């Protein structure tokens, strides 16, 4: 176990001498604290977009094509994916650009997102239309409740179920809950994506697979891994309590790279809270975390949580567990807590009248 340590996660520090571009760009964004997103979009636009176009150029073949494809996969999967994906998460809740420049808010989901396997509108409709309203409860079609969260086999079932049935179930949920606008958004984005991919496949099949198909499989797998880890530990007595159906990861490099995404409890409690405010919000409310028996880890993030669960290394999870308020007397007590909260819930039995 660990005691609560000094915060090393990023906050906001205003630029003392803002550059000319900084002064120019802040006229367009709703919140100056989000200017790092603008810089990220510029980096991606100057690297990933040209590479994607290059892969479709008929003259680029053989070794040159494979080198370009390898660089595209590396940048898209290991360098930009985390920051871009979690930037998408942030701007889903808080649009990046002002209403007067609202058309710019379409650039990320419709131009940049598809390069990373984020089909247009799907992330928004899933996250805002279902995941947050349902809060990982049974009506959330991506809920982790009914899976044994320390079982690799159980995760494979969860992964396969989402890949095959995730979109149909999301569409059915939006229809069932009469969220017609979101349902139209989902259909518009998915149909446009499928039509574009089919059309481009006739132009250059290898490039289409590399640019638009493989990233979808990778991204949806990573998203499921993330959701699994974020909602791996659930108190059976209060499964709808955000303090006890999610986790918080503090003091990790991941929070610097991915916009404080480790603060998942406070994100579910206050979805519109700015990403730079989460560390301070956590510190201000730490007594509530302790009172609600929340699970907080220090120095590890979701990939560690996933790996430790799959390996059943509860000792390593307990080693990085923050003992808020001195609630637990030993690592063994923490292991017992984590094991209990990773157990699957029995699915409710439907009674047909």
N, C-alpha and C positions, 0 to 999 in steps of 0.2 A: 504494500500500500504506500501511498504518498500523501503528504500534507499538501494543502493548497499553496502553490508556489507563486512567485511574482509573475505577472503576465508578460509574455514575450510576443503575443499575437498583434497583428497590425491594427492601428487606429488611423486617425486622420491628422495629418500635419499640413497646414496650408503652405503653399509655395511662397518662399520669401521673395524671390526674384523670378516670377513666372516668365517663361519664354514668350516670344511673339506668337508662336502657334498655340501655346496654352491659353493666352488671352483671346485668341481668335476662336478656339474650339469651345471655350466655356460659354460663349454666347449662344451655343446651340443645345447644350446639355441642360437637363433639368436641375442637376445637382453637380456642382464642381468636383465633389468627391469621386464622381464616376469617370473622370477624365482618363484614368488608367484603361478603362474599357475602350476609349477612342484610340489610344495608342495600340492596344492589342488588335483592334480591328484593322488598323493600318498595317501592322506587321503581317497579319494573315492575308490581307488583300495584296500585299506586295510579294508574297511567297507562294501561298497555296493556290491562289487564283491563276497566276502564270503557269505554275506547274500543272494544274488541271488542264489548262488549254494546251500546253505542250504535249501532254499525253495523247491528245486527239489529233495532233499534227501528223499527217500521213508520212512525212519524210523522217520522222523520228521512229526508228525501228531497232530491233536487236538489242545490243548491250546498252545503247544510249537510252532506249525506252525503259529497260529494266532498272537502270540507274535512276532515271527520273521517277519511276513508280516507287522504287525503294525509298527515295528521299521524301516523296509525297506521303507514303505510309508512315515513315518515321516521324515527320513533322506533325502529321495529323493525329497520330496515335500516342506518341510519347512526349511531344514538346508542347503542342498547342491544345490538345484535347481537354485536359483538365481545366486550364484557365478559361477556354472558350465555353465549355459546357457549363461551368459554374457562373460565368458571366451571363450566359443565357438564363440561368436560374434567377440571378439578381434582377435582370431587366424584364423578366416575366412579371415580377412583382412591382417593379418600379421602372417604367419606361425610361430609356436612356435619353432620348431627345425631347425637346419641348414640343407642345402641341402645334406651335406655329411651323415646326419642321417635322411634323408627325410622319411624313412619308419616309424619313430616314430610319424610323423604327422598323420598317419592313426589310431593311438591308440584311440584318442579322438572320432572321428566320428564313428568308427566301433566297438569299445569295450565299452567305457565308455558312449558315447552318448545314445545308445539304452536303457541303464538302466534308463534313464531320459526321455524316449519318443521321443528322437531325432533320427529319422530313418536315416541310413547312407546316406550321400551326399545331403539329401533333404534340410537341412538348408542352405548349401553352394549354391546350385543351385538356391534356391528361393531368397536368400539375395543378392548374387553377380550377378546372372543372370537376375533378374527382378526388385527387390525392389529398388536397388540403381540406376540402369540405368533409371528407369521410375519415381523415386522420388515421389511416391504417386499420380502420375497423372493417367488419365483414363486407360492407358495401363498397369498399375500396378494392377494385379488381386487382390491384398490385399489392394487396395486404400480405404481410409475412406471417400473420397469426396462425395459419393452419399448416405451418411447416415446422419441422424440427430444425432449429436454426444452427445447430452444431453438426449437422449431417450433410456430407457432400452429395449423397444421393438425393436428399430432400431438396437441396439447392438446384440440382440438375433438373428435377421435376418442375421447380419454380421457374427456372430459366426457360425450359422448353415450353412450358405452358404460356409464358408471356410472349415468347417469340411467335408462337403459332396463333394463340387466341387473344393476345393483348389488345390489338386494334378492334376486332369484332366486339369484344366485351366492353371496351371503352365506348364504342358507338352505341351499343345496346344500353349502357348506363346513361349516356347523355339523352337518349330517346326516352328512357324510362323516367328520368327526372325532369323531362321537358326543358332541357337546356338546348333549345333549338339553334340558337346562334352559334354556340360552341360546336354543336353537331355539324352545322354547315361548314364551319371553319375546318373541322377535322376532315370532312369529305373533300373540301376544296384543296387542301394541302396534299392529302394522300393521292387523290386522282391526278393532280398536276404533276406530282413526283413520279408516279407510275408511268404516265404518258410520256414524260420527258425521258425517263430511263429506257423505255421500250424504243422510242424514236432514236435515241443516241446509240442504242445497241446495234441498230442497222448501219450506223455510221462507223462505229469503232467499238466492237464488243469488248476487247481487253481493257480499253480505256474506261468504258462505262462501268465495268466490274470494279476496276481499281479506284475510280473516283467516286462512284455513287452507290455501289452495292456492298462491297466489303465493309466500308465505314458504317453502314447501317447495322450490320451484324455485330461489329465490334462495339459500337456505341450502345446499342440496346443491351448487350451483355454487361458492359461496364455499369450502365445505369441500374440494372438489376442487382449487380453486386453491391453497388452503393446503397440502394434502398434496403437490401437485405441487412447490411451492416448497421445502417442508421436505425433500423427498427428490429434489431436482433433480440433485444432484451425488453420483455413486456411483462408487467405485473398483472397476473391473472385476476387480481381483485379490482384493479382499476385500469383496464386496457385502453380506456379512452382518455386517460390523463396524459397530457403531453410530457410531463416530468417523468412518467414511468413507462412510456411506450417508445421512447427515443433515447439517444445518447448525446453527450457533448464531449468533444475532443479539444483540449486546450494545449497551448505551448507546443505546437507542431509546425514544421516547415510547410505542411500542406495548407495551413491557414494563410500563409503568406502567398502561396502560389494560387490558391483557389478561393480567395476572397472570404476568408473566415467561415468556410462551409462546415467546419467542425462543430459550430454552435447550432446543432440541429434542434435541440430542445427549445431554445429561445426563438428559433425561426418558426417553429410550429406555434409557439405561444403568441408571437408577434410577427406574422409573415411579412409585413411591410417595413419592418425595422431595417435601417440601412446597414449594409454589411460592415461598415467601419464602427458601428455602434455596439455590435454584439459582445465584444470582450468587456466593455464597461458595464453593459446591461447585466451580464452574468455576474460580475463582481458586486454590483449593487443589490442583486437578488439572491446571492449565494445562500442566505438563510432559508429561502423558500425551496431551493434545490435540496438542501439537507433535510428540511421538514417533510418533503415529498419523497425522500429516499431515491433521489435521482442518481443515475449512473454517469459519472464523469471520469474521463481518462486524461492523463497528462503525458504528452510526449509520443503518443501513437495516434494513428488516424484509421479511416475505414478499411483500408487495405490490410493493415495489421489486424484489426478486429476480425475481418473475414478469414485471414490465414490462421489466426489463433483458434478461431471456432472450428474451422475445418480440421485442424490438427488436434482439436480438443485440448489445447494448451491453456486451460483456465488459470494455471499458475502465472503465465505471462500476462494475461489480462488483469489478474489480481495485483500483480507487481506494479502495474501502471494505473491502478484505480485510485482516485482521489477520495480520501476518507473525510468527507465534509462533516464537520461537527463531531468528529470522533465517534461515528456511529458504530464502527466495527472494531472488534478487538484483535483480529488476526486475519491473515490472508485466507485461512481456511473458511472463515465466516463469509468473506467476499466471494470465494469460489462457490460456496453453497448458494449465495444470492444469484450469481450469474448463471449457474446451472438451472436454477428454478425458473429464471426469467427467459431462458432460451428454449423452454419446452413448448411443443406445439399445442395449440388449442384444438379441442374436438369440434369438428364442423357440426353446426346445428342440424338436427334432423327435420326435414320438411314433412309436414303432415298434410296429406291430401284429403280434403273433405269429401 
